Amino acid sequence: MKVSVTSEIGTLKRLLVHSPDSGLGKVVPSKAQDWLFEDIVHLDTIRKNEYDYYTKILLYFLDPAKIRGRLAEIDHPESKRNFYKPEHEDFFKSDKVIELQWLLAEILADSNIRLKLVASVCAIEGCTYQLQKALMEYDAAELAKTFISGTSRDKQLIFAPIPNFIFTRDIGITIKDHVLLNKPAKKARTREALLARYIFFNHAFFSDYRDKVIELSDTSHHFLLPKEDDERKITLEGGDIMVVSDKHLVVGVSERTSSEAAVKITNKMFEMGLMDKVTIVKIPKKRDYMHIDTVFTQVKRDVWVMLGNFSRKAVKHEDETAVERILEIKKEEKIKILQFHRSNPENPVSFESLEDLLIDISRNDLNCRNEVRFIYSGNNEFPYSAREQWTDSCNLLALKEGVVLGYDRNDKTTEAFRQAGFNIVEVKDLLQQLEDGTTTTASIENTFILMPSAELSRARGGFHCMSMPLWREPIEL
């Protein structure tokens, strides 16, 4: 199975996803923030009215044989959603749109892996010996479901769910033909990292790449560091890594990824000869931002979507005076950008603004000769810029260059896309057009696909977060 990612916008051919499981429906308000959610979500709505559209559009673009001609059948009430259930025989089981729970179940069919993983999970979760023995009696599909949802076969919650598993970007990132695994900053994601490690090192899909899986180890004295010395610890999540070209990696330092991790990644990329340039983008450690992909993502080689707070331009306020605008600029939060070159790592290049960096990437890495354009969250208008960034207006997934998925609730950002010359289409309408044959995925270009988002957005992650690309076609330079 091919694994290769050399850009953020090359035509997507294969990715890892995880559809919302029953654990999401068990998040309670008192634990929501511990489990990294801002709110509780309604499980049936997030499944049937929102995420299912994501699955369908991915299949139409990546594996159309699995879905073409079947929309009415899949959505029929008597189907009981079996098409989406990894444990059911009617599951779509695509090797292009790959469900993590399916991969986990397949490796758990091996008794040796099952023994090790049951012991590991039970150690992490503090389970009793009796429960450990009981889990060994589960079949592979049941056990995979339990490891992810935290729910036993008799519907009892035996350990905490891992609701963030739907954000597959954060378990790892594909860098060319290598996979960099994460080291989560929050305890709530420890089990995710463990499950991902077992999948990448044991599933047959990745058998040709096992010597190309990169793990970051802690420093030898990390356990001696005080709790508050977070920057010296190695923490990393995939939302802070962007492969912008085959020679250039962008690494975020954020609430979730430490400076020490950024240093290790940079050194590792240079030692392995994987990258010629690594740019470290340090953003404020705030829940508002979380990862760099909540602040900017790429749409085309000459188009980016970004948050105006880190722009050279001031966010526009209605009826503001010049004095008010200047004062607002002075209050803007700072971003620090340093670019390291493998040929001369002692002399990094600094960038004054995020726009300067993105223009440099478009021109010097992607050979773009057009004017580089920016689409701003909330059309760069206060208070919509901040409101819509919070609901992931900047966290978009490119299915191919110029065709991106985003939330329908971000009205001002959508209008900014329209003003920039993009077609705006609701996913429900597009699916019907693809089913009827009135359009094809090959003919779609310069399009912003609007996805329903009332519940999904409560989880604080967009479609960039909900994808781990394994293979993108290289873009022509």
C-alpha positions in Angstrom: 0.0 0.0 0.0 1.5 3.3 -1.1 2.3 6.0 1.6 3.5 9.3 0.3 2.6 12.9 1.1 4.7 15.8 -0.3 2.2 18.7 -0.1 -1.0 19.9 1.6 -2.9 20.2 -1.6 -2.0 17.4 -4.0 -5.0 15.2 -5.0 -5.9 13.1 -2.0 -5.7 9.4 -2.7 -5.7 7.7 0.7 -6.4 8.8 4.3 -7.1 7.5 7.8 -10.4 8.4 9.5 -12.5 7.4 12.5 -16.2 7.9 12.5 -17.9 9.0 15.7 -18.3 6.1 18.1 -20.5 5.6 21.2 -17.8 7.2 23.4 -18.7 10.6 22.1 -22.2 10.1 23.4 -21.0 9.5 26.9 -19.0 12.8 27.4 -20.6 14.6 30.3 -20.2 18.4 31.0 -18.1 17.9 34.1 -15.5 15.9 32.1 -15.8 17.6 28.7 -12.7 19.8 29.2 -10.7 17.0 30.7 -11.5 15.1 27.5 -10.6 18.2 25.4 -14.1 19.0 24.3 -15.7 22.4 24.8 -19.3 21.0 24.9 -21.2 17.8 24.8 -22.5 16.6 21.4 -25.6 14.7 20.3 -24.3 11.4 18.9 -27.1 10.6 16.4 -27.0 14.1 14.9 -23.2 14.1 14.6 -23.3 10.7 12.9 -26.4 10.8 10.6 -26.7 14.4 9.7 -23.0 15.5 9.7 -20.1 13.0 9.7 -21.9 10.6 7.3 -21.7 13.3 4.6 -18.0 13.4 5.2 -17.7 9.7 4.6 -19.8 9.9 1.4 -17.9 12.8 -0.1 -14.5 11.1 0.7 -15.6 7.9 -1.0 -16.9 9.7 -4.1 -13.5 11.4 -4.5 -11.2 8.6 -3.4 -13.1 5.3 -3.9 -16.2 5.9 -5.9 -16.8 2.2 -6.7 -17.8 1.7 -3.0 -20.6 4.3 -3.2 -21.7 5.2 -6.7 -25.3 4.1 -7.3 -25.9 3.3 -3.6 -26.9 6.5 -2.0 -30.6 5.6 -1.7 -29.8 2.2 -0.4 -27.2 3.4 2.2 -29.6 6.1 3.5 -32.7 3.9 3.7 -34.0 3.5 7.2 -33.9 -0.3 7.1 -30.1 -0.2 6.4 -29.6 0.6 10.1 -26.4 2.5 9.1 -24.5 -0.8 8.6 -22.6 0.8 5.8 -20.7 2.9 8.4 -20.2 0.2 11.1 -16.6 -1.3 11.0 -17.8 -4.4 12.8 -20.6 -5.2 10.4 -20.3 -7.3 7.3 -21.9 -4.5 5.2 -19.3 -2.0 6.2 -17.8 -0.1 3.2 -14.3 -1.3 4.1 -12.3 0.9 1.7 -8.6 0.8 1.4 -8.6 4.4 0.3 -10.9 5.9 3.1 -9.5 3.7 5.9 -11.3 3.4 9.2 -9.0 3.0 12.2 -11.4 0.8 14.1 -11.3 -1.7 11.2 -7.5 -1.7 11.2 -7.4 -2.2 15.0 -9.8 -5.2 14.8 -7.7 -6.8 12.1 -4.5 -6.7 14.2 -6.3 -7.9 17.3 -7.1 -11.1 15.4 -3.5 -12.0 16.1 -3.4 -13.6 19.6 0.1 -12.3 20.4 -0.8 -8.7 19.6 -4.1 -9.1 21.5 -2.3 -10.3 24.6 0.2 -7.4 24.5 -2.4 -4.7 23.7 -4.9 -5.9 26.4 -2.1 -5.8 29.0 -1.0 -2.4 27.8 -4.4 -0.8 27.8 -5.3 -2.3 31.2 -2.1 -1.0 32.7 -2.7 2.5 31.4 -6.4 2.4 32.6 -5.8 0.7 35.9 -8.0 -2.2 35.2 -8.5 -5.2 37.5 -6.9 -8.5 36.6 -10.4 -10.1 36.2 -11.3 -7.4 33.7 -8.1 -8.1 31.8 -9.0 -11.8 31.6 -12.5 -11.0 30.5 -11.3 -8.8 27.7 -9.1 -11.6 26.3 -12.4 -13.5 25.7 -13.8 -10.8 23.3 -13.6 -11.3 19.6 -11.4 -8.9 17.6 -14.2 -6.6 16.5 -15.7 -6.4 20.0 -12.3 -5.6 21.5 -11.5 -2.9 19.0 -14.8 -1.2 19.7 -14.2 -1.4 23.5 -10.7 0.0 23.3 -12.0 3.0 21.5 -15.4 3.6 23.1 -14.5 2.4 26.6 -17.7 0.4 26.6 -17.9 -3.3 27.3 -19.9 -5.8 25.3 -22.7 -5.5 27.9 -22.8 -1.7 27.4 -21.0 -0.8 30.6 -18.4 1.9 30.6 -15.2 0.2 31.9 -12.8 3.0 31.2 -12.9 6.5 29.8 -13.8 6.9 26.1 -11.3 8.5 23.7 -13.6 10.9 21.9 -10.7 12.7 20.2 -9.9 9.6 18.2 -12.1 11.2 15.4 -9.2 13.7 15.0 -7.0 11.3 13.2 -4.5 14.0 12.1 -3.2 14.2 15.6 -2.2 10.5 15.9 0.5 11.0 13.3 1.6 12.7 10.1 2.8 11.4 6.8 6.1 13.1 5.8 7.0 11.9 2.3 7.1 8.1 2.7 7.6 8.2 6.5 5.1 8.4 9.3 5.8 10.6 12.4 3.9 9.4 15.4 2.6 11.8 18.0 3.3 12.2 21.7 0.1 13.7 23.1 0.3 16.6 25.5 -2.9 15.6 27.4 -3.4 12.4 29.3 -6.9 12.0 27.7 -5.1 11.1 24.4 -2.6 8.5 25.8 -4.6 5.5 24.7 -5.0 6.9 21.2 -1.2 7.1 20.8 -0.8 3.5 22.0 -3.4 2.1 19.6 -1.9 4.1 16.7 1.5 2.7 17.5 0.3 -0.9 17.4 -1.6 -0.3 14.1 1.4 1.3 12.3 3.9 -1.3 13.5 1.6 -4.4 13.0 -1.0 -4.0 10.3 -0.2 -5.5 6.9 -1.1 -2.2 5.2 2.1 -0.7 6.6 4.4 -3.7 6.4 6.6 -2.0 3.8 7.0 1.1 6.0 7.7 -0.2 9.4 11.3 1.0 9.3 10.0 4.4 8.2 7.9 5.1 11.3 9.5 7.9 13.4 9.0 8.0 17.1 10.3 10.9 19.2 11.8 9.8 22.5 11.9 11.9 25.6 15.2 13.3 26.9 17.0 11.0 29.3 16.3 13.2 32.3 12.7 14.2 31.4 11.2 12.6 34.5 13.3 15.0 36.6 11.8 18.1 35.1 9.2 20.0 37.2 5.6 19.8 36.0 5.5 23.4 35.0 8.6 23.0 32.7 6.4 22.0 29.7 8.6 23.3 27.0 11.4 20.9 27.9 9.1 17.9 27.5 8.5 16.2 24.2 4.8 16.7 23.2 3.6 16.6 19.7 0.3 16.4 17.8 -0.2 16.2 14.1 -2.2 19.4 13.8 1.1 21.2 14.3 2.8 19.5 11.3 2.4 20.6 7.7 4.3 19.1 4.7 4.1 22.1 2.4 6.5 20.7 -0.2 8.8 17.7 -0.6 11.7 19.8 0.8 9.9 22.0 3.4 8.2 21.1 6.7 6.3 23.5 8.9 6.2 22.7 12.6 3.9 24.5 15.1 4.8 25.3 18.7 1.5 25.6 20.4 -0.7 24.6 23.4 -0.1 20.9 22.3 3.4 20.8 20.7 6.4 21.8 22.7 9.5 23.7 21.7 11.6 20.7 22.6 9.6 18.6 20.2 10.0 21.2 17.4 13.8 21.0 18.0 13.8 17.2 17.9 11.7 17.1 14.7 14.0 19.7 13.0 17.1 17.8 13.9 15.6 14.5 12.8 14.4 15.8 9.4 18.0 17.1 8.7 19.7 14.0 10.0 17.5 11.7 7.9 17.8 14.0 4.8 14.0 14.2 4.6 13.8 18.0 4.4 16.0 20.9 3.4 14.0 23.4 5.3 12.0 23.3 8.6 10.0 26.4 9.6 8.9 26.7 13.2 5.8 28.7 13.8 5.3 29.6 17.5 1.8 30.7 18.3 0.3 31.8 21.6 -0.5 28.9 24.0 -4.2 29.4 24.0 -7.1 27.1 23.7 -8.4 29.4 21.0 -5.7 28.2 18.6 -4.6 24.8 19.9 -2.6 23.9 16.7 -1.3 25.8 13.7 -3.9 24.2 11.5 -6.6 26.1 13.4 -4.8 29.3 12.3 -4.1 28.6 8.7 -4.4 25.9 6.0 -3.7 25.8 2.3 -6.3 25.9 -0.4 -4.3 26.2 -3.6 -0.6 26.9 -4.3 -1.4 30.6 -4.4 -4.4 30.7 -2.0 -4.4 30.3 1.8 -7.0 30.7 4.5 -5.9 32.2 7.7 -6.8 34.1 10.9 -6.3 37.9 10.6 -4.9 38.2 14.2 -1.6 37.1 12.8 -1.9 39.3 9.7 -0.1 42.4 8.6 -3.6 43.8 8.1 -5.7 44.9 11.1 -9.0 43.1 11.7 -11.8 45.5 10.6 -14.2 46.8 13.1 -17.4 48.5 12.1 -17.3 52.3 12.5 -13.8 52.3 14.0 -11.7 55.4 14.0 -8.0 55.4 13.0 -7.0 55.7 16.7 -9.1 52.7 17.6 -7.5 50.7 14.8 -4.0 51.6 15.8 -4.7 50.6 19.4 -6.1 47.3 18.3 -3.0 46.6 16.3 -0.9 47.1 19.4 -3.0 44.6 21.3 -2.6 41.9 18.7 -1.0 38.7 19.8 2.4 37.8 18.6 3.6 35.0 16.4 7.2 34.0 16.0 8.5 32.4 12.8 12.0 31.0 12.3 13.1 29.0 9.2 16.0 26.6 9.5 18.0 25.4 6.5 19.8 22.0 6.6 22.8 23.6 4.8 23.2 26.3 7.5 21.1 25.6 10.6 23.0 28.1 12.7 21.5 31.0 10.8 17.7 30.8 10.7 15.6 33.2 8.6 12.9 35.1 10.5 9.5 36.2 9.1 7.6 39.2 10.4 4.1 37.9 9.7 2.4 34.7 8.8 1.6 36.1 5.4 5.2 36.7 4.7 5.9 33.0 5.4 3.0 31.7 3.3 4.0 33.9 0.3 7.5 32.6 0.6 6.2 29.0 0.5 4.0 29.7 -2.5 6.8 31.4 -4.5 9.9 29.6 -3.5 8.7 26.1 -2.7 5.8 25.8 -5.1 7.1 28.0 -7.9 4.0 30.1 -7.9 4.2 33.2 -10.2 0.7 34.5 -9.5 -0.2 36.9 -6.8 -0.5 35.0 -3.6 -4.0 35.6 -2.1 -5.4 35.3 1.4 -8.9 34.4 2.5 -9.4 35.5 6.1 -11.5 34.0 8.8 -14.8 35.9 9.2 -13.7 38.0 6.2 -11.4 39.7 8.6 -14.3 41.5 10.3 -14.6 41.7 14.1 -16.2 39.8 15.9 -16.7 37.3 13.1 -13.0 36.6 12.6 -12.7 35.2 16.1 -16.1 33.6 16.2 -15.6 31.7 13.0 -12.0 30.7 13.8 -13.3 29.1 17.0 -15.6 27.0 14.8 -12.7 26.0 12.5 -13.0 28.4 9.5 -9.3 28.0 9.0 -9.2 24.2 9.4 -10.0 23.1 5.9 -9.1 19.8 4.1 -8.1 20.0 0.5 -9.4 17.0 -1.5 -7.4 18.3 -4.4 -5.9 21.7 -5.2 -8.6 24.3 -4.9 -11.3 22.0 -3.7 -11.8 22.1 0.1 -14.2 21.0 2.8 -15.3 23.4 5.5 -18.2 24.0 7.9 -21.4 25.6 6.7 -21.9 27.7 9.8 -19.0 30.1 9.0 -21.0 32.5 6.9 -18.5 35.4 6.6 -15.7 33.1 5.7 -17.9 31.5 3.1 -18.6 34.9 1.6 -14.9 35.6 1.5 -14.4 32.5 -0.5 -17.2 33.6 -2.9 -15.6 37.0 -3.3 -12.3 35.2 -4.1 -14.0 33.5 -7.1 -14.7 30.1 -5.5 -17.9 28.1 -6.2 -19.9 27.4 -3.1 -21.8 24.2 -2.9 -23.7 22.3 -0.2 -22.4 18.7 0.2 -25.9 17.3 0.0 -26.5 18.9 -3.4 -23.0 17.9 -4.7 -23.5 14.3 -3.7 -26.8 14.1 -5.6 -25.1 15.7 -8.7 -22.3 13.1 -8.4 -24.9 10.3 -8.1 -26.9 11.6 -11.0 -23.9 12.0 -13.2 -24.5 15.7 -13.8 -21.0 16.4 -12.5 -17.8 14.5 -11.9 -15.1 14.8 -9.3 -12.6 15.4 -12.1 -14.5 18.5 -13.3 -14.9 20.1 -9.9 -12.4 22.9 -9.3 -12.1 26.1 -7.3 -14.9 24.9 -5.0 -15.7 25.3 -1.3 -17.8 22.4 -0.2 -20.0 23.3 2.8 -20.5 20.5 5.4 -23.2 20.5 8.1 -21.6 21.4 11.4 -23.9 22.2 14.3 -22.6 19.3 16.4 -19.2 18.5 14.8 -18.0 22.1 15.5 -18.7 21.6 19.3 -15.8 19.1 19.3 -13.4 21.9 18.3 -11.9 20.4 15.2 -12.5 20.7 11.4 -11.9 18.4 8.5 -8.1 19.0 8.5 -8.1 17.6 12.0 -10.4 14.7 11.0 -8.1 13.4 8.4 -4.6 11.7 8.3 -3.6 11.7 4.7 -1.5 8.7 3.8 -1.1 9.4 0.1 -1.4 12.6 -2.0 -0.4 12.8 -5.6 2.6 15.1 -6.0 1.8 18.5 -7.4 3.5 19.7 -10.6 6.0 22.5 -10.0 
